[in-house]
Amino acid sequence: MYRLLVVDNEAYVVESVMFYMEEQSGLELEVYGCYSAHKALEMMERMRVDILLTDIRMPGMDGLRLQEEVMARWPRCKTIFLSGYDDFDYIQRAFRTGGCNYLLKSEGKEAVIAAVGKACRELDEQLAQEVLLSQAQERWTTALPVLRQQLYRSLMSSSAPQKEQRAEAFEKMNLCFDPRQMVYLLLAHDDQAGTRDQWQHELAMTQVKNMLIQHMPATLRCDGLAYGDMAAWLFQPQGRALDEQWRRARLQISESLQNIQAMCRQHLSMSVSFALGAQPVAWEGLHAQRKRLEARLHMSLLDGALLLDSEPEMPPTATANARACEELDRAKLLYAYMDTGNRADFMALFDTLVKAVNEVQSPLRRDLQLELLGRVGSMLLTQLNRWSLAEQLARHQDLQPLRQSLFTMSWTEGIHYLRSLAEAFFNTKNQQAATQEDDLVARLHWLAQQNLGGDLSLPRLGDMLGMNPYYMARLYQAHTGERLMNYIALLRIDRAKEMLDKDVLTSRDIGRAIGYGSAQAFHRFFKKMTGMTPQEYKNKSKTDD
């Protein structure tokens, strides 16, 4: 959607152009108007302008000077000059400054509509030009290392992308890995973890990562990331790997680690411990292997440990335990669902976590039950405090267990209580949001009623409410089902009818009272809204009486 700004010192020109441009369903436009170049510049300090439709001769600052100021702020803006004069000198100067078009006011609205449509098409084409694509590619290239790091984090998390998404991401980010093959995972731990700040950890582990990548054989694909006091690397043999190539790859990695540990001590003055997975794993198995290797590194009693992991087959009970622990890592998503008011996803994930814990058949089960109760209870308490809902919720819900006795409840009682409390939280939060939206609508209606003869543009209303005007307008439309400008237009026409019925003021005075600077603009507005001129309405009203 493009923004069109109409500027003319004659109010009826601005308002008539705004009326018929807003009705052009084939053009997706937000239309604004100003009665002077200086007002236009003030508006452009607060919003982007894509198309400027301006009178070329105006007092104070003419259209040519305005265009120069606009181009300094919004270089991609297209300009259409309007003039009441067939002035060759002005036309020459307009095209010399790069004006998009030049129209005489006498050419009528069809010419204006055509010129604005042409400007929209040129903006569309400009977006697809090679220069912009090149700039976008340059920005993409700059951001690519960060995006790759984020993808690696995702691949090693419990919410890793699915097979199709993974293949698409690998291709888009030009990763060296084959998404169809398995990978080896190697973790490293900064053994001076307690003596550095967070940024020092990541800097040191990034240096280790770079050193390791430089010293790996060219037959291996290798990349990874540093996170906190840890670093992770992924390895694949080049080409389609056979069993022998996987065994050789693991040997090459493990044989290189002692040398890299020595180089870290010598050149970086740091001790690093490594843990290498026993087998290559499918991408879907990275999260579980990462958690296992992390646990081994954190339990190591020796700085500079070199752990070549072996993974014996786990009994069914241990498998269920591991699956439950992995599922509980997803509990952090519950907080995000509460934050956004996403009740359905919250409840679905909550039930999934409860089911995973119920499947555990070992003494660990009660610990996992307490962990889930504690995590969800803590999140609910944080959200109640964050949104100031505790007092309101306490009128209908007992919050004492959340604060004191949650762990003394049985598993069944605790889960029932948390589910009930979560339902109450979402109900209250949604009611609060609806109340805030009701309040916004009421305030906008009051402002419109009190300022009907003044500036009721979106930027002005946004300033009065301290809100982004376009977000404010979208919120209003989502809550009421109608556009804010439509409400204001209906309010103005109702007020105009009231004053015409009293038959005291002239059409000019009535127009000014509802925000139109000229009788002509008021007449056009009134006929557009009612199908009658003000005089025809007045005559009909008298006849009806």
C-alpha positions as CSV (number, residue, x, y, z in Angstrom):
1,M,0.0,0.0,0.0
2,Y,1.3,3.4,-1.0
3,R,0.8,6.8,0.7
4,L,-0.5,9.7,-1.4
5,L,-0.1,13.2,0.0
6,V,-2.2,16.0,-1.6
7,V,-0.9,19.6,-1.1
8,D,-2.6,22.7,-2.2
9,N,-3.4,26.1,-0.6
10,E,-6.9,25.8,-1.9
11,A,-8.8,23.5,0.5
12,Y,-11.5,22.5,-1.9
13,V,-8.8,21.1,-4.3
14,V,-7.2,19.0,-1.6
15,E,-10.5,17.7,-0.3
16,S,-12.1,16.9,-3.7
17,V,-8.9,15.0,-4.8
18,M,-8.9,13.1,-1.5
19,F,-12.5,12.1,-2.0
20,Y,-12.2,10.6,-5.4
21,M,-8.8,9.1,-4.8
22,E,-10.1,7.2,-1.7
23,E,-12.8,5.7,-3.9
24,Q,-10.3,4.1,-6.4
25,S,-10.6,0.4,-5.5
26,G,-8.0,-0.5,-8.1
27,L,-5.3,1.5,-6.2
28,E,-4.2,0.5,-2.7
29,L,-3.6,4.0,-1.3
30,E,-3.6,5.8,2.1
31,V,-4.6,9.3,1.2
32,Y,-3.7,12.4,3.2
33,G,-4.0,16.1,2.6
34,C,-2.3,19.4,3.6
35,Y,-3.1,23.1,2.8
36,S,0.5,24.3,2.7
37,A,4.0,23.1,1.9
38,H,5.1,23.7,5.5
39,K,2.3,21.5,6.9
40,A,3.3,18.8,4.4
41,L,6.9,18.9,5.6
42,E,5.7,18.6,9.2
43,M,3.7,15.5,8.3
44,M,6.6,14.0,6.4
45,E,8.7,14.1,9.6
46,R,6.2,11.6,11.1
47,M,5.4,9.4,8.1
48,R,6.7,8.1,4.8
49,V,5.3,9.6,1.6
50,D,5.3,7.6,-1.7
51,I,3.5,9.9,-4.0
52,L,3.3,13.7,-3.7
53,L,0.5,15.5,-5.6
54,T,1.2,19.2,-5.2
55,D,0.2,22.5,-6.6
56,I,3.2,24.0,-8.3
57,R,2.4,27.6,-7.3
58,M,1.8,28.2,-3.6
59,P,2.5,31.1,-1.2
60,G,5.5,30.7,1.1
61,M,7.0,27.6,-0.5
62,D,6.2,26.5,-4.1
63,G,5.8,22.9,-5.3
64,L,9.2,22.8,-6.8
65,R,10.9,23.7,-3.5
66,L,8.6,21.3,-1.7
67,Q,9.6,18.5,-4.0
68,E,13.3,19.1,-3.2
69,E,12.6,18.9,0.5
70,V,10.6,15.7,0.0
71,M,13.3,14.0,-2.1
72,A,15.8,14.8,0.7
73,R,13.6,12.9,3.1
74,W,12.0,10.2,0.9
75,P,14.2,9.8,-2.2
76,R,11.9,7.2,-3.8
77,C,8.8,9.5,-3.7
78,K,7.1,10.2,-7.0
79,T,5.8,13.8,-7.6
80,I,2.8,14.9,-9.6
81,F,2.6,18.7,-10.1
82,L,-0.7,20.4,-10.5
83,S,-1.1,23.9,-11.9
84,G,-3.8,26.3,-13.0
85,Y,-1.4,27.7,-15.6
86,D,-0.1,26.3,-18.8
87,D,3.4,27.7,-17.9
88,F,6.2,26.3,-20.0
89,D,8.9,27.6,-17.7
90,Y,7.3,25.8,-14.7
91,I,6.9,22.6,-16.8
92,Q,10.6,22.7,-17.7
93,R,11.7,23.2,-14.2
94,A,9.4,20.4,-12.9
95,F,10.9,17.8,-15.3
96,R,14.4,19.1,-14.6
97,T,14.0,18.3,-10.9
98,G,12.7,14.8,-11.7
99,G,9.0,15.3,-11.4
100,C,6.9,12.3,-12.3
101,N,4.2,14.2,-14.1
102,Y,2.7,17.6,-14.7
103,L,-1.0,18.2,-14.9
104,L,-3.3,21.2,-15.5
105,K,-6.1,21.4,-13.0
106,S,-8.5,21.9,-15.9
107,E,-7.7,18.4,-17.1
108,G,-10.0,17.0,-14.5
109,K,-10.0,14.0,-12.1
110,E,-9.5,11.3,-14.7
111,A,-6.1,12.7,-15.6
112,V,-5.2,12.9,-11.9
113,I,-6.3,9.3,-11.3
114,A,-4.3,8.1,-14.3
115,A,-1.2,10.0,-13.2
116,V,-1.4,8.5,-9.7
117,G,-1.9,5.0,-11.2
118,K,1.2,5.6,-13.3
119,A,3.2,6.6,-10.2
120,C,2.1,3.5,-8.4
121,R,3.2,1.3,-11.3
122,E,6.6,3.0,-11.4
123,L,7.0,2.4,-7.7
124,D,6.2,-1.3,-8.2
125,E,8.8,-1.5,-11.0
126,Q,11.4,0.4,-9.0
127,L,11.1,-2.1,-6.2
128,A,12.1,-4.8,-8.7
129,Q,15.0,-3.0,-10.2
130,E,18.4,-4.5,-10.2
131,V,19.9,-1.9,-7.9
132,L,17.4,-2.6,-5.1
133,L,17.8,-6.3,-5.6
134,S,21.6,-5.9,-5.4
135,Q,21.2,-3.9,-2.2
136,A,18.9,-6.5,-0.8
137,Q,21.4,-9.2,-1.7
138,E,24.2,-7.2,0.0
139,R,22.2,-6.9,3.2
140,W,21.4,-10.6,3.0
141,T,25.1,-11.5,2.7
142,T,25.9,-9.3,5.7
143,A,23.2,-10.9,7.8
144,L,23.9,-14.5,6.6
145,P,26.5,-15.4,9.3
146,V,24.0,-14.4,12.1
147,L,21.1,-16.2,10.4
148,R,23.3,-19.4,10.0
149,Q,24.1,-19.2,13.8
150,Q,20.3,-19.0,14.5
151,L,19.6,-21.9,12.3
152,Y,22.3,-24.0,14.0
153,R,20.7,-23.2,17.3
154,S,17.3,-24.2,16.0
155,L,18.7,-27.5,14.6
156,M,20.1,-28.4,18.0
157,S,16.9,-27.5,19.9
158,S,13.8,-29.4,20.7
159,S,11.9,-27.4,18.1
160,A,14.1,-28.1,15.1
161,P,12.7,-27.4,11.6
162,Q,11.1,-30.3,9.8
163,K,12.7,-32.1,6.8
164,E,11.2,-29.9,4.1
165,Q,11.9,-26.7,6.0
166,R,15.4,-27.8,6.8
167,A,16.2,-28.6,3.1
168,E,14.9,-25.2,2.1
169,A,16.8,-23.3,4.8
170,F,20.1,-25.1,3.9
171,E,19.7,-24.1,0.2
172,K,18.7,-20.5,1.0
173,M,21.6,-20.0,3.4
174,N,24.1,-21.9,1.2
175,L,25.2,-24.2,4.0
176,C,28.0,-26.6,3.4
177,F,26.0,-29.5,4.8
178,D,23.8,-32.1,3.1
179,P,20.4,-32.0,4.8
180,R,19.8,-35.7,3.7
181,Q,22.9,-37.0,5.5
182,M,23.6,-37.6,9.2
183,V,26.1,-35.5,11.1
184,Y,28.7,-35.8,13.8
185,L,28.3,-33.5,16.8
186,L,31.3,-32.2,18.8
187,L,30.9,-30.0,21.9
188,A,33.5,-27.9,23.7
189,H,33.3,-26.4,27.2
190,D,35.3,-23.4,28.5
191,D,36.8,-24.8,31.7
192,Q,37.2,-21.3,33.1
193,A,33.5,-20.8,33.0
194,G,33.3,-19.2,36.5
195,T,35.9,-16.6,35.8
196,R,34.6,-14.8,32.7
197,D,31.6,-12.6,31.8
198,Q,29.1,-13.9,29.2
199,W,30.6,-11.9,26.3
200,Q,34.1,-13.1,27.3
201,H,32.8,-16.8,27.1
202,E,31.3,-16.3,23.7
203,L,34.4,-14.5,22.4
204,A,36.8,-17.2,23.7
205,M,34.6,-20.0,22.3
206,T,34.3,-18.3,18.9
207,Q,38.2,-18.2,18.8
208,V,38.2,-22.0,19.6
209,K,35.6,-22.6,16.9
210,N,37.6,-20.8,14.3
211,M,40.8,-22.6,15.3
212,L,39.1,-26.0,15.1
213,I,37.6,-25.3,11.6
214,Q,41.0,-24.2,10.3
215,H,42.7,-27.4,11.4
216,M,40.1,-29.9,10.2
217,P,40.9,-32.0,7.1
218,A,39.5,-30.6,3.8
219,T,37.7,-33.9,3.4
220,L,35.2,-32.8,6.2
221,R,32.5,-30.3,6.0
222,C,32.6,-28.3,9.3
223,D,30.7,-25.4,10.9
224,G,29.2,-24.5,14.2
225,L,28.4,-21.9,16.8
226,A,29.5,-20.6,20.2
227,Y,26.8,-20.2,22.9
228,G,27.6,-19.2,26.5
229,D,30.5,-21.2,27.8
230,M,30.0,-23.9,25.2
231,A,30.6,-24.3,21.5
232,A,29.1,-26.9,19.1
233,W,30.4,-28.1,15.7
234,L,28.8,-30.3,13.1
235,F,30.8,-32.5,10.7
236,Q,30.0,-34.4,7.6
237,P,32.4,-36.2,5.1
238,Q,32.4,-34.7,1.6
239,G,30.1,-36.4,-0.8
240,R,27.8,-39.3,-0.1
241,A,29.4,-41.0,2.9
242,L,29.8,-44.8,3.5
243,D,30.3,-46.5,6.8
244,E,34.1,-46.5,6.3
245,Q,34.1,-42.7,5.7
246,W,32.1,-42.1,8.8
247,R,34.6,-44.1,10.9
248,R,37.6,-42.3,9.3
249,A,35.9,-38.9,9.9
250,R,35.5,-39.7,13.6
251,L,39.1,-40.7,13.8
252,Q,40.3,-37.5,12.1
253,I,38.2,-35.4,14.5
254,S,39.3,-37.2,17.7
255,E,43.0,-37.2,16.7
256,S,42.9,-33.4,16.0
257,L,41.4,-32.5,19.4
258,Q,44.5,-33.0,21.5
259,N,46.5,-30.7,19.2
260,I,43.7,-28.1,19.4
261,Q,43.6,-28.3,23.2
262,A,47.4,-27.7,23.3
263,M,47.0,-24.7,20.9
264,C,44.3,-23.3,23.1
265,R,46.5,-23.5,26.2
266,Q,49.5,-22.0,24.3
267,H,47.8,-19.2,22.2
268,L,44.6,-18.5,24.1
269,S,45.7,-19.3,27.7
270,M,42.5,-21.3,28.2
271,S,41.6,-24.9,29.0
272,V,39.0,-26.5,26.8
273,S,37.2,-29.8,27.3
274,F,35.7,-31.7,24.3
275,A,32.9,-34.3,23.9
276,L,32.4,-36.1,20.6
277,G,29.3,-38.2,19.8
278,A,29.8,-41.9,19.5
279,Q,27.9,-42.1,16.2
280,P,26.6,-39.7,13.5
281,V,23.0,-38.8,14.1
282,A,20.1,-37.7,11.9
283,W,19.3,-34.0,12.2
284,E,16.2,-34.9,14.2
285,G,18.5,-36.5,16.8
286,L,20.8,-33.6,17.4
287,H,18.9,-32.1,20.3
288,A,19.0,-35.4,22.4
289,Q,22.7,-35.9,21.6
290,R,23.6,-32.3,22.5
291,K,21.8,-32.7,25.9
292,R,23.7,-35.9,26.6
293,L,27.1,-34.5,25.6
294,E,26.5,-31.3,27.6
295,A,25.6,-33.4,30.7
296,R,28.9,-35.4,30.3
297,L,31.0,-32.2,30.0
298,H,29.4,-30.6,33.0
299,M,29.9,-33.7,35.1
300,S,33.6,-34.1,34.1
301,L,36.0,-33.8,37.0
302,L,39.0,-33.0,34.9
303,D,39.8,-29.7,33.1
304,G,40.9,-30.3,29.5
305,A,38.8,-33.5,29.3
306,L,38.6,-35.4,26.0
307,L,35.4,-37.5,26.0
308,L,34.8,-39.8,23.1
309,D,31.3,-40.8,23.9
310,S,29.8,-44.3,23.8
311,E,26.1,-44.6,23.8
312,P,24.9,-48.0,25.1
313,E,21.3,-49.0,24.2
314,M,19.0,-47.5,26.8
315,P,16.3,-49.7,28.5
316,P,12.7,-48.7,27.8
317,T,12.3,-46.9,31.1
318,A,15.4,-44.8,30.4
319,T,14.1,-44.0,27.0
320,A,10.8,-42.7,28.5
321,N,12.8,-40.7,31.0
322,A,14.9,-39.1,28.3
323,R,11.8,-38.3,26.2
324,A,10.1,-36.7,29.2
325,C,13.2,-34.6,29.9
326,E,13.4,-33.5,26.3
327,E,9.7,-32.6,26.3
328,L,10.1,-30.5,29.4
329,D,12.6,-28.4,27.6
330,R,9.7,-27.1,25.5
331,A,7.9,-25.8,28.6
332,K,9.5,-22.4,28.0
333,L,7.1,-22.0,25.1
334,L,4.2,-21.9,27.5
335,Y,5.4,-18.5,28.7
336,A,5.3,-17.1,25.1
337,Y,1.8,-18.5,24.7
338,M,0.6,-16.7,27.9
339,D,2.3,-13.5,26.7
340,T,0.4,-13.5,23.4
341,G,-2.9,-14.8,24.8
342,N,-2.6,-18.0,22.7
343,R,-4.9,-20.3,24.8
344,A,-5.2,-23.2,22.3
345,D,-1.5,-23.7,21.9
346,F,-0.8,-23.3,25.6
347,M,-3.4,-26.0,26.5
348,A,-2.2,-28.4,23.8
349,L,1.4,-28.2,24.9
350,F,0.5,-28.4,28.6
351,D,-1.4,-31.6,27.9
352,T,1.6,-33.0,25.9
353,L,4.0,-32.3,28.8
354,V,1.6,-33.9,31.3
355,K,1.3,-37.0,29.1
356,A,5.1,-37.3,28.7
357,V,5.7,-37.2,32.5
358,N,2.9,-39.7,33.0
359,E,4.7,-42.2,30.8
360,V,7.8,-42.2,33.0
361,Q,7.9,-45.5,35.1
362,S,10.8,-44.8,37.5
363,P,11.6,-43.0,40.7
364,L,12.4,-40.0,38.5
365,R,8.7,-39.6,37.8
366,R,7.9,-37.6,41.0
367,D,10.9,-35.3,40.3
368,L,9.6,-34.6,36.8
369,Q,6.1,-34.0,38.2
370,L,7.5,-31.4,40.6
371,E,9.6,-29.8,37.9
372,L,6.6,-29.3,35.6
373,L,4.3,-28.1,38.5
374,G,7.1,-25.7,39.5
375,R,7.8,-24.4,36.0
376,V,4.2,-23.8,35.0
377,G,3.3,-22.3,38.5
378,S,6.3,-19.9,38.3
379,M,5.3,-18.8,34.8
380,L,1.7,-18.2,35.8
381,L,2.8,-16.2,38.9
382,T,5.2,-14.1,36.7
383,Q,2.5,-13.4,34.2
384,L,0.0,-12.4,36.9
385,N,2.5,-9.9,38.2
386,R,3.5,-8.7,34.8
387,W,-0.1,-7.9,33.7
388,S,-1.3,-6.8,37.1
389,L,-4.0,-9.5,37.1
390,A,-3.5,-11.1,40.5
391,E,-6.0,-8.9,42.4
392,Q,-8.6,-9.3,39.7
393,L,-8.1,-13.0,39.4
394,A,-8.2,-13.5,43.1
395,R,-11.9,-12.5,43.2
396,H,-12.8,-15.8,41.5
397,Q,-9.7,-18.0,42.0
398,D,-7.7,-19.2,45.0
399,L,-4.1,-18.1,44.4
400,Q,-2.8,-19.4,47.8
401,P,-1.7,-22.8,46.3
402,L,0.3,-21.0,43.6
403,R,2.2,-19.0,46.3
404,Q,2.6,-21.6,49.0
405,S,1.1,-25.1,48.8
406,L,1.4,-26.2,45.1
407,F,4.1,-28.8,45.9
408,T,2.1,-30.3,48.7
409,M,-0.7,-31.2,46.3
410,S,-1.0,-34.6,44.6
411,W,0.0,-34.7,40.9
412,T,-3.6,-34.9,39.8
413,E,-4.7,-32.0,42.1
414,G,-1.8,-29.9,41.0
415,I,-2.4,-30.4,37.3
416,H,-6.1,-29.7,37.7
417,Y,-5.4,-26.5,39.7
418,L,-2.9,-25.2,37.1
419,R,-5.2,-25.9,34.2
420,S,-8.0,-24.2,35.9
421,L,-5.8,-21.2,36.8
422,A,-4.5,-20.9,33.2
423,E,-8.1,-20.9,31.9
424,A,-8.9,-18.1,34.4
425,F,-5.8,-16.2,33.4
426,F,-6.6,-16.3,29.6
427,N,-10.2,-15.3,30.3
428,T,-9.1,-12.3,32.5
429,K,-6.4,-11.2,30.1
430,N,-8.7,-11.3,27.1
431,Q,-11.3,-9.3,29.0
432,Q,-8.7,-6.8,29.9
433,A,-7.6,-6.5,26.3
434,A,-11.2,-6.1,25.2
435,T,-11.7,-3.4,27.8
436,Q,-8.6,-1.5,26.6
437,E,-9.8,-1.7,23.0
438,D,-13.3,-0.5,24.1
439,D,-11.5,2.4,25.9
440,L,-9.5,3.3,22.7
441,V,-12.6,3.3,20.6
442,A,-14.4,5.5,23.2
443,R,-11.5,8.0,23.3
444,L,-11.4,8.2,19.5
445,H,-15.1,8.8,19.3
446,W,-14.9,11.5,21.9
447,L,-11.9,13.2,20.2
448,A,-13.8,13.1,16.9
449,Q,-16.9,14.6,18.4
450,Q,-15.0,17.4,20.2
451,N,-12.8,18.3,17.2
452,L,-15.2,17.9,14.3
453,G,-14.2,21.3,12.8
454,G,-10.5,20.7,13.2
455,D,-7.8,18.3,12.0
456,L,-9.0,14.7,12.3
457,S,-6.3,13.1,10.2
458,L,-4.8,9.8,11.4
459,P,-1.4,11.4,12.2
460,R,-3.1,14.1,14.3
461,L,-5.3,11.6,16.2
462,G,-2.3,9.5,16.8
463,D,-0.4,12.4,18.3
464,M,-3.3,13.2,20.6
465,L,-3.4,9.6,21.8
466,G,0.4,9.0,21.8
467,M,0.0,6.0,19.4
468,N,1.3,5.1,16.0
469,P,-1.6,6.3,13.8
470,Y,-1.6,3.4,11.4
471,Y,-1.6,0.8,14.3
472,M,-4.3,2.9,16.0
473,A,-6.4,2.7,12.8
474,R,-5.9,-1.0,12.3
475,L,-6.8,-1.7,16.0
476,Y,-10.0,0.5,15.6
477,Q,-11.0,-1.4,12.4
478,A,-10.3,-4.8,14.0
479,H,-12.4,-4.0,17.0
480,T,-15.4,-2.2,15.3
481,G,-15.4,-3.7,11.8
482,E,-15.3,-0.3,10.2
483,R,-12.7,2.3,9.2
484,L,-12.1,5.2,11.5
485,M,-12.3,7.7,8.6
486,N,-15.7,6.2,7.7
487,Y,-16.9,6.8,11.3
488,I,-15.7,10.4,11.2
489,A,-17.3,11.0,7.8
490,L,-20.7,9.7,9.1
491,L,-20.3,11.9,12.2
492,R,-19.7,14.9,10.1
493,I,-22.7,14.2,7.8
494,D,-25.0,13.8,10.8
495,R,-23.8,17.1,12.3
496,A,-24.2,18.8,9.0
497,K,-27.8,17.5,8.7
498,E,-28.6,18.7,12.2
499,M,-27.4,22.2,11.3
500,L,-29.2,22.3,8.0
501,D,-32.4,21.3,9.7
502,K,-32.1,24.3,12.0
503,D,-31.7,26.5,8.9
504,V,-29.6,29.1,10.7
505,L,-26.1,28.9,9.3
506,T,-24.9,29.2,5.7
507,S,-23.4,26.2,3.8
508,R,-20.0,27.8,4.1
509,D,-20.3,28.1,7.9
510,I,-21.6,24.6,8.2
511,G,-18.7,23.2,6.2
512,R,-16.2,25.0,8.4
513,A,-18.0,23.7,11.5
514,I,-17.4,20.1,10.4
515,G,-13.9,20.5,9.1
516,Y,-14.2,21.7,5.4
517,G,-12.5,24.9,4.5
518,S,-14.7,25.8,1.5
519,A,-18.3,25.7,0.5
520,Q,-17.3,23.7,-2.7
521,A,-15.6,21.0,-0.7
522,F,-18.5,20.7,1.7
523,H,-21.0,20.5,-1.2
524,R,-19.0,17.6,-2.8
525,F,-18.7,15.8,0.5
526,F,-22.4,16.2,1.3
527,K,-23.5,15.0,-2.2
528,K,-21.1,12.1,-2.0
529,M,-22.5,10.9,1.3
530,T,-26.2,11.6,0.7
531,G,-26.8,11.8,-3.0
532,M,-28.1,15.4,-2.6
533,T,-26.7,18.9,-2.4
534,P,-27.1,20.7,1.0
535,Q,-29.9,22.8,-0.6
536,E,-31.7,19.8,-2.0
537,Y,-31.5,18.2,1.5
538,K,-32.9,21.3,3.1
539,N,-35.8,21.6,0.6
540,K,-36.6,17.9,1.1
541,S,-36.5,18.3,4.9
542,K,-39.0,21.2,4.7
543,T,-41.3,19.2,2.4
544,D,-41.2,16.2,4.7
545,D,-42.2,18.4,7.6
